[in-house]
Amino acid sequence: MSATKNPFPFSSTNYRLLLIGLALILGGFIIMNLDSEEFGFGVLGLTIGPLVTISGFIVEFWAILRKPSDK
């Protein structure tokens, strides 16, 4: 019964996914900011930017909830 337990709650894959999610969130906000329409009512500000941002949050949740492998 001597199971070696990882002292860290996340593995390197979790941290990599966290960074990818953070990059997607920041990228989504940058895309929304690049919209040339007034008050951000163009395609970039209303569709593409929010979709990228939401996908970043989904990746973040997946990175937090993913169980590290027992290697």
SEFI-31996 format. One record per atom (N, C-alpha, C, CB): z, y, x. Coordinates in steps of 0.2 Angstrom, whole numbers, plus 5000, padded with zeros to 4 digits. Glycine has a CB too. Example, Ala and Ser with C-alpha at 12.3 -4.5 7.8 and 13.67 -1.06 7.14 Angstrom:
REM SEFI-31996
<node><z>5039</z><y>4972</y><x>5066</x></node>
<node><z>5039</z><y>4978</y><x>5062</x></node>
<node><z>5039</z><y>4984</y><x>5066</x></node>
<node><z>5045</z><y>4978</y><x>5057</x></node>
<node><z>5035</z><y>4989</y><x>5064</x></node>
<node><z>5036</z><y>4995</y><x>5068</x></node>
<node><z>5039</z><y>5000</y><x>5064</x></node>
<node><z>5029</z><y>4997</y><x>5070</x></node>
This chain:
REM SEFI-31996
<node><z>5000</z><y>4994</y><x>5004</x></node>
<node><z>5000</z><y>5000</y><x>5000</x></node>
<node><z>5000</z><y>5006</y><x>5004</x></node>
<node><z>5006</z><y>5000</y><x>4995</x></node>
<node><z>4997</z><y>5006</y><x>5010</x></node>
<node><z>4997</z><y>5012</y><x>5014</x></node>
<node><z>4990</z><y>5015</y><x>5013</x></node>
<node><z>4998</z><y>5010</y><x>5022</x></node>
<node><z>4989</z><y>5019</y><x>5008</x></node>
<node><z>4983</z><y>5022</y><x>5006</x></node>
<node><z>4983</z><y>5029</y><x>5010</x></node>
<node><z>4982</z><y>5023</y><x>4999</x></node>
<node><z>4979</z><y>5030</y><x>5014</x></node>
<node><z>4978</z><y>5037</y><x>5018</x></node>
<node><z>4976</z><y>5042</y><x>5013</x></node>
<node><z>4974</z><y>5037</y><x>5024</x></node>
<node><z>4980</z><y>5047</y><x>5012</x></node>
<node><z>4978</z><y>5052</y><x>5007</x></node>
<node><z>4975</z><y>5059</y><x>5011</x></node>
<node><z>4984</z><y>5054</y><x>5003</x></node>
<node><z>4970</z><y>5062</y><x>5009</x></node>
<node><z>4968</z><y>5068</y><x>5012</x></node>
<node><z>4972</z><y>5073</y><x>5010</x></node>
<node><z>4960</z><y>5069</y><x>5009</x></node>
<node><z>4975</z><y>5077</y><x>5015</x></node>
<node><z>4980</z><y>5082</y><x>5014</x></node>
<node><z>4977</z><y>5088</y><x>5011</x></node>
<node><z>4983</z><y>5085</y><x>5021</x></node>
<node><z>4970</z><y>5089</y><x>5011</x></node>
<node><z>4967</z><y>5095</y><x>5008</x></node>
<node><z>4964</z><y>5093</y><x>5001</x></node>
<node><z>4961</z><y>5097</y><x>5012</x></node>
<node><z>4965</z><y>5097</y><x>4996</x></node>
<node><z>4963</z><y>5095</y><x>4989</x></node>
<node><z>4955</z><y>5095</y><x>4988</x></node>
<node><z>4965</z><y>5101</y><x>4984</x></node>
<node><z>4951</z><y>5098</y><x>4993</x></node>
<node><z>4944</z><y>5098</y><x>4992</x></node>
<node><z>4941</z><y>5095</y><x>4999</x></node>
<node><z>4941</z><y>5105</y><x>4991</x></node>
<node><z>4935</z><y>5092</y><x>4998</x></node>
<node><z>4932</z><y>5089</y><x>5004</x></node>
<node><z>4927</z><y>5095</y><x>5006</x></node>
<node><z>4928</z><y>5083</y><x>5002</x></node>
<node><z>4923</z><y>5093</y><x>5011</x></node>
<node><z>4918</z><y>5098</y><x>5014</x></node>
<node><z>4912</z><y>5099</y><x>5008</x></node>
<node><z>4915</z><y>5096</y><x>5020</x></node>
<node><z>4911</z><y>5094</y><x>5005</x></node>
<node><z>4906</z><y>5095</y><x>4999</x></node>
<node><z>4908</z><y>5099</y><x>4994</x></node>
<node><z>4904</z><y>5088</y><x>4996</x></node>
<node><z>4914</z><y>5099</y><x>4992</x></node>
<node><z>4917</z><y>5104</y><x>4987</x></node>
<node><z>4916</z><y>5111</y><x>4990</x></node>
<node><z>4924</z><y>5102</y><x>4986</x></node>
<node><z>4918</z><y>5112</y><x>4996</x></node>
<node><z>4918</z><y>5119</y><x>4999</x></node>
<node><z>4910</z><y>5121</y><x>4999</x></node>
<node><z>4921</z><y>5119</y><x>5006</x></node>
<node><z>4906</z><y>5117</y><x>5001</x></node>
<node><z>4899</z><y>5118</y><x>5001</x></node>
<node><z>4896</z><y>5120</y><x>4994</x></node>
<node><z>4895</z><y>5113</y><x>5004</x></node>
<node><z>4898</z><y>5117</y><x>4989</x></node>
<node><z>4896</z><y>5118</y><x>4982</x></node>
<node><z>4900</z><y>5125</y><x>4980</x></node>
<node><z>4899</z><y>5113</y><x>4977</x></node>
<node><z>4906</z><y>5126</y><x>4982</x></node>
<node><z>4909</z><y>5133</y><x>4980</x></node>
<node><z>4905</z><y>5138</y><x>4983</x></node>
<node><z>4916</z><y>5133</y><x>4983</x></node>
<node><z>4903</z><y>5138</y><x>4989</x></node>
<node><z>4899</z><y>5143</y><x>4992</x></node>
<node><z>4892</z><y>5144</y><x>4989</x></node>
<node><z>4898</z><y>5142</y><x>5000</x></node>
<node><z>4889</z><y>5138</y><x>4987</x></node>
<node><z>4882</z><y>5139</y><x>4983</x></node>
<node><z>4883</z><y>5142</y><x>4977</x></node>
<node><z>4879</z><y>5132</y><x>4982</x></node>
<node><z>4889</z><y>5140</y><x>4973</x></node>
<node><z>4890</z><y>5144</y><x>4967</x></node>
<node><z>4891</z><y>5151</y><x>4967</x></node>
<node><z>4896</z><y>5140</y><x>4963</x></node>
<node><z>4895</z><y>5153</y><x>4972</x></node>
<node><z>4896</z><y>5160</y><x>4974</x></node>
<node><z>4890</z><y>5164</y><x>4975</x></node>
<node><z>4901</z><y>5161</y><x>4979</x></node>
<node><z>4885</z><y>5161</y><x>4979</x></node>
<node><z>4879</z><y>5164</y><x>4981</x></node>
<node><z>4875</z><y>5165</y><x>4974</x></node>
<node><z>4875</z><y>5160</y><x>4986</x></node>
<node><z>4875</z><y>5160</y><x>4970</x></node>
<node><z>4871</z><y>5160</y><x>4964</x></node>
<node><z>4874</z><y>5166</y><x>4959</x></node>
<node><z>4871</z><y>5154</y><x>4960</x></node>
<node><z>4881</z><y>5166</y><x>4959</x></node>
<node><z>4884</z><y>5172</y><x>4955</x></node>
<node><z>4882</z><y>5178</y><x>4958</x></node>
<node><z>4891</z><y>5171</y><x>4955</x></node>
<node><z>4882</z><y>5179</y><x>4964</x></node>
<node><z>4880</z><y>5186</y><x>4967</x></node>
<node><z>4873</z><y>5187</y><x>4966</x></node>
<node><z>4882</z><y>5186</y><x>4974</x></node>
<node><z>4869</z><y>5182</y><x>4967</x></node>
<node><z>4862</z><y>5183</y><x>4966</x></node>
<node><z>4860</z><y>5185</y><x>4959</x></node>
<node><z>4858</z><y>5176</y><x>4968</x></node>
<node><z>4863</z><y>5182</y><x>4954</x></node>
<node><z>4862</z><y>5184</y><x>4947</x></node>
<node><z>4864</z><y>5191</y><x>4946</x></node>
<node><z>4866</z><y>5179</y><x>4943</x></node>
<node><z>4869</z><y>5193</y><x>4949</x></node>
<node><z>4871</z><y>5200</y><x>4948</x></node>
<node><z>4866</z><y>5205</y><x>4952</x></node>
<node><z>4878</z><y>5202</y><x>4950</x></node>
<node><z>4864</z><y>5203</y><x>4957</x></node>
<node><z>4859</z><y>5207</y><x>4961</x></node>
<node><z>4852</z><y>5207</y><x>4957</x></node>
<node><z>4858</z><y>5204</y><x>4968</x></node>
<node><z>4850</z><y>5201</y><x>4954</x></node>
<node><z>4844</z><y>5201</y><x>4950</x></node>
<node><z>4845</z><y>5206</y><x>4944</x></node>
<node><z>4843</z><y>5194</y><x>4948</x></node>
<node><z>4850</z><y>5206</y><x>4941</x></node>
<node><z>4851</z><y>5210</y><x>4935</x></node>
<node><z>4851</z><y>5218</y><x>4937</x></node>
<node><z>4858</z><y>5209</y><x>4932</x></node>
<node><z>4853</z><y>5219</y><x>4943</x></node>
<node><z>4853</z><y>5226</y><x>4946</x></node>
<node><z>4846</z><y>5228</y><x>4948</x></node>
<node><z>4858</z><y>5226</y><x>4952</x></node>
<node><z>4842</z><y>5223</y><x>4949</x></node>
<node><z>4835</z><y>5225</y><x>4951</x></node>
<node><z>4830</z><y>5227</y><x>4946</x></node>
<node><z>4832</z><y>5219</y><x>4955</x></node>
<node><z>4833</z><y>5226</y><x>4940</x></node>
<node><z>4828</z><y>5227</y><x>4934</x></node>
<node><z>4827</z><y>5235</y><x>4934</x></node>
<node><z>4832</z><y>5225</y><x>4927</x></node>
<node><z>4820</z><y>5236</y><x>4933</x></node>
<node><z>4818</z><y>5243</y><x>4933</x></node>
<node><z>4818</z><y>5246</y><x>4926</x></node>
<node><z>4811</z><y>5244</y><x>4936</x></node>
<node><z>4819</z><y>5242</y><x>4921</x></node>
<node><z>4819</z><y>5245</y><x>4914</x></node>
<node><z>4826</z><y>5249</y><x>4913</x></node>
<node><z>4819</z><y>5240</y><x>4909</x></node>
<node><z>4825</z><y>5254</y><x>4908</x></node>
<node><z>4831</z><y>5258</y><x>4907</x></node>
<node><z>4837</z><y>5254</y><x>4904</x></node>
<node><z>4829</z><y>5264</y><x>4902</x></node>
<node><z>4843</z><y>5255</y><x>4907</x></node>
<node><z>4849</z><y>5251</y><x>4905</x></node>
<node><z>4849</z><y>5244</y><x>4906</x></node>
<node><z>4851</z><y>5253</y><x>4898</x></node>
<node><z>4844</z><y>5241</y><x>4910</x></node>
<node><z>4843</z><y>5234</y><x>4911</x></node>
<node><z>4841</z><y>5230</y><x>4906</x></node>
<node><z>4850</z><y>5232</y><x>4913</x></node>
<node><z>4837</z><y>5233</y><x>4901</x></node>
<node><z>4834</z><y>5229</y><x>4895</x></node>
<node><z>4828</z><y>5226</y><x>4897</x></node>
<node><z>4833</z><y>5234</y><x>4890</x></node>
<node><z>4826</z><y>5224</y><x>4903</x></node>
<node><z>4820</z><y>5221</y><x>4904</x></node>
<node><z>4821</z><y>5213</y><x>4905</x></node>
<node><z>4817</z><y>5223</y><x>4911</x></node>
<node><z>4816</z><y>5210</y><x>4907</x></node>
<node><z>4817</z><y>5202</y><x>4908</x></node>
<node><z>4822</z><y>5200</y><x>4913</x></node>
<node><z>4810</z><y>5199</y><x>4910</x></node>
<node><z>4822</z><y>5204</y><x>4919</x></node>
<node><z>4827</z><y>5202</y><x>4924</x></node>
<node><z>4834</z><y>5203</y><x>4922</x></node>
<node><z>4825</z><y>5206</y><x>4930</x></node>
<node><z>4835</z><y>5209</y><x>4918</x></node>
<node><z>4842</z><y>5211</y><x>4916</x></node>
<node><z>4844</z><y>5207</y><x>4910</x></node>
<node><z>4842</z><y>5218</y><x>4915</x></node>
<node><z>4840</z><y>5204</y><x>4906</x></node>
<node><z>4842</z><y>5201</y><x>4900</x></node>
<node><z>4842</z><y>5193</y><x>4900</x></node>
<node><z>4838</z><y>5203</y><x>4894</x></node>
<node><z>4837</z><y>5191</y><x>4904</x></node>
<node><z>4836</z><y>5183</y><x>4904</x></node>
<node><z>4837</z><y>5180</y><x>4911</x></node>
<node><z>4829</z><y>5182</y><x>4902</x></node>
<node><z>4834</z><y>5182</y><x>4916</x></node>
<node><z>4834</z><y>5178</y><x>4922</x></node>
<node><z>4840</z><y>5179</y><x>4926</x></node>
<node><z>4828</z><y>5181</y><x>4927</x></node>
<node><z>4843</z><y>5185</y><x>4926</x></node>
<node><z>4849</z><y>5187</y><x>4930</x></node>
<node><z>4855</z><y>5183</y><x>4926</x></node>
<node><z>4850</z><y>5194</y><x>4930</x></node>
<node><z>4856</z><y>5184</y><x>4920</x></node>
<node><z>4862</z><y>5180</y><x>4917</x></node>
<node><z>4861</z><y>5173</y><x>4917</x></node>
<node><z>4862</z><y>5182</y><x>4909</x></node>
<node><z>4855</z><y>5170</y><x>4917</x></node>
<node><z>4854</z><y>5163</y><x>4918</x></node>
<node><z>4856</z><y>5160</y><x>4925</x></node>
<node><z>4847</z><y>5160</y><x>4916</x></node>
<node><z>4854</z><y>5164</y><x>4930</x></node>
<node><z>4856</z><y>5163</y><x>4937</x></node>
<node><z>4864</z><y>5163</y><x>4937</x></node>
<node><z>4853</z><y>5167</y><x>4942</x></node>
<node><z>4867</z><y>5168</y><x>4934</x></node>
<node><z>4874</z><y>5169</y><x>4935</x></node>
<node><z>4878</z><y>5164</y><x>4931</x></node>
<node><z>4876</z><y>5176</y><x>4932</x></node>
<node><z>4876</z><y>5162</y><x>4925</x></node>
<node><z>4879</z><y>5156</y><x>4922</x></node>
<node><z>4878</z><y>5150</y><x>4926</x></node>
<node><z>4876</z><y>5155</y><x>4915</x></node>
<node><z>4872</z><y>5148</y><x>4929</x></node>
<node><z>4872</z><y>5142</y><x>4933</x></node>
<node><z>4876</z><y>5142</y><x>4939</x></node>
<node><z>4864</z><y>5142</y><x>4935</x></node>
<node><z>4878</z><y>5148</y><x>4941</x></node>
<node><z>4882</z><y>5149</y><x>4947</x></node>
<node><z>4889</z><y>5147</y><x>4945</x></node>
<node><z>4882</z><y>5156</y><x>4950</x></node>
<node><z>4891</z><y>5149</y><x>4939</x></node>
<node><z>4898</z><y>5147</y><x>4936</x></node>
<node><z>4898</z><y>5140</y><x>4935</x></node>
<node><z>4899</z><y>5151</y><x>4930</x></node>
<node><z>4893</z><y>5137</y><x>4932</x></node>
<node><z>4893</z><y>5130</y><x>4931</x></node>
<node><z>4894</z><y>5126</y><x>4938</x></node>
<node><z>4886</z><y>5127</y><x>4928</x></node>
<node><z>4890</z><y>5128</y><x>4943</x></node>
<node><z>4891</z><y>5125</y><x>4949</x></node>
<node><z>4898</z><y>5126</y><x>4952</x></node>
<node><z>4886</z><y>5128</y><x>4954</x></node>
<node><z>4901</z><y>5132</y><x>4951</x></node>
<node><z>4908</z><y>5133</y><x>4953</x></node>
<node><z>4913</z><y>5128</y><x>4949</x></node>
<node><z>4910</z><y>5140</y><x>4951</x></node>
<node><z>4912</z><y>5127</y><x>4943</x></node>
<node><z>4917</z><y>5122</y><x>4939</x></node>
<node><z>4916</z><y>5115</y><x>4941</x></node>
<node><z>4915</z><y>5123</y><x>4932</x></node>
<node><z>4909</z><y>5114</y><x>4943</x></node>
<node><z>4908</z><y>5107</y><x>4945</x></node>
<node><z>4911</z><y>5106</y><x>4952</x></node>
<node><z>4900</z><y>5106</y><x>4946</x></node>
<node><z>4911</z><y>5111</y><x>4956</x></node>
<node><z>4914</z><y>5110</y><x>4963</x></node>
<node><z>4921</z><y>5109</y><x>4963</x></node>
<node><z>4912</z><y>5116</y><x>4967</x></node>
<node><z>4924</z><y>5113</y><x>4958</x></node>
<node><z>4932</z><y>5112</y><x>4957</x></node>
<node><z>4934</z><y>5106</y><x>4954</x></node>
<node><z>4935</z><y>5118</y><x>4953</x></node>
<node><z>4930</z><y>5103</y><x>4949</x></node>
<node><z>4932</z><y>5097</y><x>4946</x></node>
<node><z>4930</z><y>5091</y><x>4949</x></node>
<node><z>4929</z><y>5097</y><x>4939</x></node>
<node><z>4925</z><y>5091</y><x>4954</x></node>
<node><z>4922</z><y>5085</y><x>4958</x></node>
<node><z>4928</z><y>5082</y><x>4962</x></node>
<node><z>4916</z><y>5087</y><x>4962</x></node>
<node><z>4929</z><y>5076</y><x>4961</x></node>
<node><z>4934</z><y>5072</y><x>4965</x></node>
<node><z>4931</z><y>5070</y><x>4972</x></node>
<node><z>4936</z><y>5066</y><x>4961</x></node>
<node><z>4935</z><y>5072</y><x>4977</x></node>
<node><z>4932</z><y>5070</y><x>4984</x></node>
<node><z>4932</z><y>5063</y><x>4985</x></node>
<node><z>4937</z><y>5073</y><x>4989</x></node>
<node><z>4927</z><y>5060</y><x>4988</x></node>
<node><z>4926</z><y>5053</y><x>4990</x></node>
<node><z>4932</z><y>5051</y><x>4994</x></node>
<node><z>4919</z><y>5052</y><x>4993</x></node>
<node><z>4934</z><y>5045</y><x>4994</x></node>
<node><z>4939</z><y>5042</y><x>4998</x></node>
<node><z>4936</z><y>5038</y><x>5004</x></node>
<node><z>4943</z><y>5037</y><x>4994</x></node>
<node><z>4932</z><y>5042</y><x>5008</x></node>
<node><z>4930</z><y>5039</y><x>5014</x></node>
<node><z>4935</z><y>5040</y><x>5020</x></node>
<node><z>4923</z><y>5043</y><x>5016</x></node>
